[in-house]
Amino acid sequence: MNFLNKTIKGGIFFIIPVVLIIILMQKAFALLKPLANTISDKLFTGNVMGYKPVYFIAVLIILILCFIGGLIGASFIGKAIVKWVEDNVLFLLPGYKLMKDTSKSIIGMEGEKSFPVVLAPIDGWMITFLIEKLDNGEIVVFVPGSPSPWSGNIMLFKESEVRATNMTQRQALKILKQTGMGLNQVMNTGKN
């Protein structure tokens, strides 16, 4: 069952991006088709290998744009643009930073920062994420909701008031999504 569960989840993480890429490519092709037709009419007469060259030209334009986009994205300017968009637009999405880092962790990419999981005394002990330490000695924690951990509250505590855990961000999110199921196993063994 565990193999089946992991395989299906892996398939979902494989299929969703592929489907999104196909949809985006169809939209890009529709936008580039007039340009590709113009280039095709000027360079070719007839078909190439049984197909109109417009399709090859559109794919070539898309590949060139992707290459240029990759170069820009890897450059200092591209990284600055992504940072600006994240800081000024995407911050409006609740839990964006937490979702981004968790998604990177799931697919094997290293996130910018992994948020330590701590227990905070809020009507009992609640699973929270340590976001940052302030200069005055207090800490900022994000208190996620359950079963949807992507929204919650921000609270300040003295560092001595919270309990550190060995839980990973991914384990904590899984427990929150399952409304607490599996917490005993993680707390006792450190495994999910």
Legacy VTK file of the C-alpha trace (Angstrom):
# vtk DataFile Version 3.0
C-alpha trace
ASCII
DATASET POLYDATA
POINTS 192 float
0.000 0.000 0.000
2.849 2.398 0.838
4.453 1.753 -2.578
1.096 2.292 -4.303
0.477 5.498 -2.317
3.918 6.943 -3.087
3.703 5.939 -6.751
0.305 7.608 -7.203
1.522 10.785 -5.468
4.644 10.772 -7.623
2.463 10.344 -10.700
0.363 13.337 -9.696
3.470 15.492 -9.267
4.626 14.257 -12.687
1.334 14.572 -14.587
0.181 17.988 -13.329
3.266 19.878 -14.568
3.190 17.978 -17.884
-0.481 18.877 -18.434
0.203 22.512 -17.513
3.141 22.609 -19.929
0.972 21.168 -22.728
-1.754 23.758 -22.088
0.785 26.587 -21.987
2.454 25.323 -25.174
-0.926 25.236 -26.954
-1.589 28.834 -25.879
1.926 29.898 -26.894
1.539 28.161 -30.255
-1.781 29.944 -30.861
-0.103 33.291 -30.113
2.950 32.562 -32.284
1.121 30.977 -35.222
0.636 34.273 -37.147
4.362 35.082 -36.815
5.287 31.511 -37.767
2.967 31.698 -40.812
4.646 34.906 -41.969
8.135 33.399 -41.591
7.020 30.172 -43.248
5.536 32.005 -46.241
8.752 33.985 -46.763
11.184 31.049 -46.343
9.363 27.959 -47.656
7.040 26.930 -50.414
5.120 23.726 -49.763
5.495 21.136 -47.030
8.566 19.847 -45.200
8.441 16.093 -44.457
4.694 16.166 -45.073
3.981 18.980 -42.622
3.571 22.690 -43.034
6.782 24.369 -41.796
4.668 26.678 -39.661
4.565 24.021 -36.900
8.345 23.560 -36.902
8.883 27.316 -36.917
6.458 27.852 -34.025
8.197 25.136 -31.980
11.586 26.663 -32.832
10.383 30.119 -31.724
9.074 28.636 -28.455
12.400 26.863 -27.819
14.335 30.064 -28.547
12.062 32.033 -26.188
12.477 29.364 -23.479
16.261 29.497 -23.898
16.278 33.284 -23.670
13.929 33.103 -20.666
16.284 30.628 -18.998
19.244 32.917 -19.577
17.334 35.882 -18.170
16.057 33.841 -15.214
19.587 32.747 -14.300
20.964 36.278 -14.547
21.179 38.837 -11.782
18.386 40.879 -13.406
16.117 37.835 -13.754
16.615 36.861 -10.122
15.910 40.449 -9.088
12.674 40.422 -11.117
11.551 37.124 -9.530
12.389 38.469 -6.064
10.472 41.691 -6.783
7.414 39.722 -7.976
7.561 37.476 -4.898
8.029 40.425 -2.525
5.425 42.720 -4.112
2.815 40.447 -5.700
2.998 36.836 -4.538
3.248 37.817 -0.873
-0.484 38.560 -1.153
-1.142 34.814 -1.506
-1.553 33.326 1.965
1.240 30.895 2.775
3.053 31.389 -0.564
6.557 31.213 0.957
5.699 28.121 2.991
4.108 26.442 -0.063
7.084 27.297 -2.276
9.671 25.936 0.144
7.623 22.814 0.880
7.078 22.143 -2.840
10.807 22.508 -3.495
11.490 20.055 -0.685
8.975 17.554 -2.077
10.465 17.552 -5.590
14.027 17.406 -4.269
15.077 21.008 -4.790
16.555 22.835 -1.854
14.307 25.667 -0.717
15.755 29.000 0.310
14.946 28.300 3.929
13.370 25.493 5.863
11.240 26.724 8.712
11.878 24.875 11.995
8.797 23.327 13.571
8.185 24.450 17.145
5.369 23.931 19.609
3.841 27.157 20.916
1.669 27.462 24.045
-1.686 28.565 22.571
-4.590 26.955 24.449
-2.326 23.924 24.781
0.644 23.208 22.512
0.184 24.003 18.830
2.371 23.042 15.876
3.900 26.254 14.497
6.730 27.299 12.192
9.556 29.505 13.434
9.745 32.271 10.824
12.436 34.534 12.258
14.119 35.846 15.386
13.720 39.542 16.173
16.428 41.826 17.533
14.507 42.256 20.809
14.838 38.522 21.560
11.313 37.555 20.522
10.526 35.114 17.754
7.910 35.249 15.005
5.922 32.052 14.520
3.341 31.163 11.902
0.399 29.266 13.390
-1.095 27.243 10.522
-4.684 26.088 10.357
-5.782 22.486 10.081
-6.624 20.756 7.758
-5.568 23.663 5.505
-2.147 24.793 6.756
-1.743 27.482 4.091
-3.531 30.110 6.152
-3.178 30.952 9.798
-1.881 33.606 12.156
1.409 35.276 12.977
2.315 35.462 16.663
5.257 36.680 18.727
6.739 34.708 21.610
9.801 34.777 23.773
12.108 32.049 22.517
12.033 30.352 25.927
8.246 29.959 25.674
8.270 27.586 22.692
9.449 23.983 22.470
11.778 22.851 19.705
10.878 19.638 17.843
12.699 17.250 15.513
9.756 17.389 13.106
10.469 18.460 9.547
8.347 21.045 7.796
6.976 18.324 5.507
6.012 16.062 8.434
4.270 18.931 10.226
2.285 19.870 7.115
1.216 16.259 6.624
0.021 16.033 10.225
-1.864 19.323 9.935
-3.564 18.171 6.707
-4.580 14.936 8.439
-6.033 16.884 11.414
-3.404 15.536 13.782
-3.331 11.894 12.683
0.198 10.510 12.799
1.499 12.970 15.396
2.148 10.218 17.942
4.324 8.265 15.513
6.334 11.353 14.493
6.804 12.544 18.076
7.878 9.088 19.294
10.033 7.909 16.414
10.923 11.054 14.472
9.611 9.384 11.270
6.508 10.019 9.175
LINES 1 193
192 0 1 2 3 4 5 6 7 8 9 10 11 12 13 14 15 16 17 18 19 20 21 22 23 24 25 26 27 28 29 30 31 32 33 34 35 36 37 38 39 40 41 42 43 44 45 46 47 48 49 50 51 52 53 54 55 56 57 58 59 60 61 62 63 64 65 66 67 68 69 70 71 72 73 74 75 76 77 78 79 80 81 82 83 84 85 86 87 88 89 90 91 92 93 94 95 96 97 98 99 100 101 102 103 104 105 106 107 108 109 110 111 112 113 114 115 116 117 118 119 120 121 122 123 124 125 126 127 128 129 130 131 132 133 134 135 136 137 138 139 140 141 142 143 144 145 146 147 148 149 150 151 152 153 154 155 156 157 158 159 160 161 162 163 164 165 166 167 168 169 170 171 172 173 174 175 176 177 178 179 180 181 182 183 184 185 186 187 188 189 190 191
